[in-house]
Amino acid sequence: MAMPKKIDGRKPTTQGLMAMALYLQANQQITPQVQQFLDEALAQDPKEVSALSLLAAEAFKNARLFHRT
């Protein structure tokens, strides 16, 4: 699925939700498209809930992988 390189005129909430949808679609991987939506959402609103939730889920996932024995 090709996405535009620059998304103009979008609200941070929409960008955060798009990041979350693409993240889930990519089997919980932060792809370049997901990163783009995250960056743009958080640049406009550093407290955007969906974007921060996605980053928290990713950090939790990575911490669990790091601590497996």
C-alpha positions as CSV (number, residue, x, y, z in Angstrom):
1,M,0.0,0.0,0.0
2,A,1.6,3.2,-1.1
3,M,1.2,6.2,1.2
4,P,2.0,9.8,0.5
5,K,5.4,11.0,1.6
6,K,4.0,14.1,3.3
7,I,0.5,14.3,4.9
8,D,-0.7,17.9,5.1
9,G,-3.7,19.2,6.9
10,R,-4.3,16.2,9.2
11,K,-5.1,16.5,12.8
12,P,-2.7,14.9,15.3
13,T,-5.5,12.5,16.5
14,T,-6.0,11.2,12.9
15,Q,-2.3,10.8,12.4
16,G,-2.0,8.9,15.7
17,L,-4.8,6.6,14.8
18,M,-3.3,6.0,11.3
19,A,0.0,5.1,13.0
20,M,-1.7,2.6,15.2
21,A,-3.7,1.0,12.4
22,L,-0.6,0.7,10.2
23,Y,1.4,-0.7,13.2
24,L,-1.2,-3.4,13.8
25,Q,-1.5,-4.1,10.1
26,A,2.3,-4.6,10.0
27,N,2.2,-7.2,12.8
28,Q,3.3,-4.7,15.4
29,Q,6.3,-3.4,13.6
30,I,7.2,0.3,13.3
31,T,7.6,0.7,9.6
32,P,8.7,3.9,7.9
33,Q,5.1,4.8,7.3
34,V,4.2,4.2,10.9
35,Q,7.2,6.3,12.0
36,Q,6.1,9.2,9.7
37,F,2.6,9.3,11.2
38,L,4.1,9.1,14.7
39,D,6.5,11.9,14.0
40,E,3.9,14.2,12.5
41,A,1.3,13.5,15.2
42,L,3.8,14.1,18.0
43,A,5.3,17.2,16.4
44,Q,1.8,18.8,16.4
45,D,0.7,17.4,19.8
46,P,3.4,15.9,22.1
47,K,0.6,14.4,24.2
48,E,-1.3,12.7,21.4
49,V,-2.8,9.6,23.1
50,S,-2.8,7.1,20.3
51,A,0.8,7.8,19.3
52,L,2.0,7.6,22.9
53,S,0.1,4.4,23.4
54,L,1.7,2.9,20.4
55,L,5.2,3.9,21.6
56,A,4.4,2.5,25.0
57,A,3.2,-0.8,23.5
58,E,6.4,-1.0,21.4
59,A,8.6,-0.3,24.5
60,F,6.7,-3.0,26.5
61,K,7.1,-5.5,23.7
62,N,10.8,-4.8,23.4
63,A,11.4,-4.9,27.1
64,R,9.7,-8.3,27.3
65,L,11.9,-9.6,24.4
66,F,15.0,-8.2,26.1
67,H,14.2,-9.9,29.5
68,R,13.3,-13.3,28.2
69,T,15.5,-16.1,29.5
